[in-house]
Amino acid sequence: MQRRRLFSASLALAGGFLSATTLPRAARAAQPVPSGWRQFEITTRIDLSDTPGAAHLWLPLAQSAGGYQAGLGLEVESQGQARLLRDARYGAGLLKVDWAAEGPKTAVVVQRVATRDRLGCDASLPVTAAEQAFWRAGTESVPLEGIVTTTAQRIVAGRDTPRAKLRALYDWVVEHTARNPETPGCGFGDVRGMLESGNLTGKCADINGLMTALARGAGFAARDVYGIRVAPSAQFRTMGASGAISKAQHCRTEVFLEGEGWFPLDPADVRKVVLDHRLAVDSPEVMALRDRLFGGWEMNWVGYNSATDIALPEAGAAQKPNFAFLMYPCAFTAAGQQDCLDPSRFRYEITAREVAA
């Protein structure tokens, strides 16, 4: 059994580099956690032993991001070959594990992450003009041509300041979308299809994906941040998770405001609270939440990456994921891609617990 303890405090977003240094347990445990931060341990257990032939796993890893989240360490226990990678386009941190055809195919991955609640712009990381241009550009999943940009420009018409334009976009998304509990997983993020059909329903990848696309259509640098809930919420029960979190994935949006930094948003959780708590979108409770989630993230959630339309590093020609983002375990066997939305059949389990800092 291969056991590796890897220090991964610099799993950064675009422009960051992975660092991996083997550490003894005592040294790893000594990594300092600043006062006022919370610390979480996220454990992912994978078992592909029942699948035929060789198997390959890509697992998203928690990023270190500005002044609100820090990756503290990573431990891997597996019969397979495990190594840290990052995708070439976004710099998303990934763990890849390869198993031979014969023998058990299991892995236990423990990530330690520190977070603190995020309020307002994060100016702790400089953003170059090239990076801003990167996050303003259209992609396959965030197309800007046609209806996306025309809708965005119509919404912001008459607003003079970036903050006013962003608030108009945010309120439009909150008021025109709806959460659909029947949508598989976190949704598909088909922004153009949503606008062209007029069916503005779905889950976080749809609603927050629409927020990101409209922000880019209005000229902002914007990105989704894909992650997972790890603790109960101090705001609304439905905005939290703890213990077994295999189905607690959640993505959010952040938009760059010139001279200020990355600004956090989460209209999808507003719609989640409206549905799950049976509240009107203009009720006092929801109006207060709308204000909090325009510029605030409760960090009972851990962000992985902002990689949209990701190309898996070291993947074969046939190993193209059937989803546009990576916030679930992704595995390929001789039978093809495992269904990441069905942990019981895929045979994975994710758990989280808060630990003393």
MOMOHU-V616445 format. One line per field, one symbol per residue. phi: phi as a letter, one per 40 degrees, with the letter a starting at -180 (. if undefined). psi: psi as a letter, one per 20 degrees, with the letter a starting at -180 (. if undefined). burial: b if it has 16 or more other ideal C-beta (glycine too) atoms within 10 Angstrom, else e. A space follows every 10 residues. Layout:
# MOMOHU-V616445
phi = ???
psi = ???
burial = ???
This chain:
# MOMOHU-V616445
phi = .cbbbbcbcb cccdgcbcbb bcbcdccccc dcbcdgcbbb bbbbbbabcc ccgcabbbbc bcccafbbab ccaabbbacc cbacbacccb gccbbbbbbc ccgcbbabbb bbbbbadbbg cbbcbcbccc cccdccccbd cbcbcgcccc ccccccdgcc bdcccccccc cccdcbbacb ccccfchbgc cccccccgcc bibccccccc dcccccccgc caacbcaacb acccbbdccb aagcbdbbca bbbbbcbdgb hcbcaacccc cccdccbfbc cbcdcccccd cccchabccc abccabcbfc bccgcccccb ccacbbbbdb bbbcchcccc cbdcccgbab bbacbcc
psi = ppppopplil mrbpirqppo ppqqgghgii pqpqpiqqpq opppppokhi qqaqqppppq qpqpockipp phrpppoqir opqprqqhgi kppqppppqr hqrqmqqopp ppqqqqqppa qojhpqorhg gghgiiqqrg imqiqchghh gghhhipiph qgggghhggg hggghirqpo iipqcjahkn gghgghhjnl rbbhhgghhg ggghghhjjq pqqqopbqpi rqqifpgijr qrdokhkkqp qrqqppppig appqqmhhhg hgggghjlqq hjqhghhhhg ghjnjqpplk qppgrkoplq opqkqrhimp qkrirnjqqp qpahiapqoi inhhhhlqpp qqqpqp.
burial = eeeebbbbbe bbbbebebee eebeeeebee bebeeebbbb bbebbbebee beebbbbbbb bbbbbbebbb bbbbbbbbbb ebebbbbeeb bbbbbbbebe eeeebbbbbb bbbbbbebee bbeebebeee beebbbeeee bbbbeebbbe bbeebbeeee ebeebbbbbb ebbbeebebb eebebbbbbb bbebbeeeeb bbbbbbbbbb bbbbbbbbeb bbbbbbbbbb bebebbeebb bbeebbebbb bbbbbbbeee bbbbbbbbbb bbbbeeeebe eeeeebeebb eebbbbbbbb bbbbbbbbeb ebeebeeebe bebbbbbbbb bbbeeebbeb eebeebbbbb bbeeeee
